[in-house]
Each structure stands twice: as structure tokens, then as C-alpha cells.
Amino acid sequence: MTRQTTRPTTGRRDSQTTPADVVARYAENLRRLARDAGKMGRPALANSLLSVADLMDDMVDEIATDERGLYVLRRVCRLIGGVERLLSARAKAPILH
């Protein structure tokens, strides 16, 4: 029995993740968080997150190829984490009180 050393492909031909793939995933995460924020009564946050996701889609080539793209992705990653924590805390609040 041999051990698999590469990640299994999920319907894609190449198993390499490109920077453009990462940008698309982050934009989708922002859209998911925007939907959640809208459901929790935070329309301003939802609109802001959708704006950032749309801008990322518009600038996917620049983010993926420019040397400052890594900086942008780090900042968006921090934004996603912060919003997830905010929404998680807000979702738990009614249960505790």
C-alpha cells in the first residue's frame, strides 16, 4: 500500500492553488459573511463587505500578480477573521441572556 503524498484533486486538472484562486476564495468568504451580517441586522457591515468582495473580483489580476498583492491578501484575511469573531459573538449573545 502506497502513501499518497499529494492532495487529492477535486474535479480540477491541476492541484496547484494560484493566487487568483486565493483571491476568489477570500471574495466568496466576504460574500458569505455579508449574507450572515445581513441576517443579523447589520446592513452597513454587509454592504461594506460586498463592496470589498466586488473590488477584489475586479482587481483579481492585479492582486495575483503585483508584489503588493500579498499585503492585500493578508489584510483581507485579518478582516475576514475579525468579522467572523464579531458575528460569532453576536450570534451567541441572545443565547446567553
N, C-alpha and C positions, 0 to 999 in steps of 0.2 A: 504494500500500500504506500503510495507516494503522498507526500505532504504538499498541499497547494501553497505556492509562495506568492502568488499574485492575487489581487482582489478579483472576485468573480465579476464578469460584465453583466450589466443589467439591460440587455437589449441594445447596447451601443457597441459599435465596432471597436473603438479604441478605449482602453481603460485609463488613459491619461486625463486628468482633470486640468482643464485650461483655465487661465484667469477669467476668460469670458464666462465659463461655467460657474465660477465662484460668484461673479457679479450677478448672474441670473438667479442663483440661489439666494443671495442676500436680498435682491429685489423682491423675490417671492416671499421671503420671510417678513419683509417690511409690509407687504400686502396682507399677509396673514395677521400680523399684529394690528394693522389698520382695521381689519374686519373685527377683531376682538375688541379694540378700543371703541369702535362704533357701537358694538353690542353693550359695552359697559357705560355708555353715556359720556364718552369723551370724543365728541365730533371734531374738535380742533386738533387733537392729537392724531386722530385718524386721517384728517386731511393733510396734515404735515407729513405723516409717514407715506401717504400715497404720493405726495409731491416728490419726496426723496426717491422713492422707487421708480417713478416715471423719469426723473433725471438720470438715474443710474442706467435705465434702459436706453435712454437717448445717448448716453456717453459711454456705452459698454466698450467700444473700440478704444477710446482714449484711456479709460481706466485700465484696460487689459494691457495696453502697450506702453503707456507713459511711465516713467520712473516714479512719478508721484502716485501712481495707482495703488501701490501697496499701502501708502499712507491713508488714502481714501478708504480702502477696504478695512484697515484697522479701525478707523473712526466709525465706520458703519457697523462693524462688529460690536464695538462698545455701545453704540446706540441701540442695537438690537438687544443686547444683554440688559441694558438699563430699562428699556421699555418692557421686556419680559418680566423683570423683577417688579416693576411698578404695577403691571397688570395682574401679576400673581398675588401681590399683596392686596390689591383692590378686590380681587375675586375672593380671597379668604376673609376679608373684613366682615361681610354680613354673616358669615358662619359663626364667627367668634362672639358677636354681640347679640 
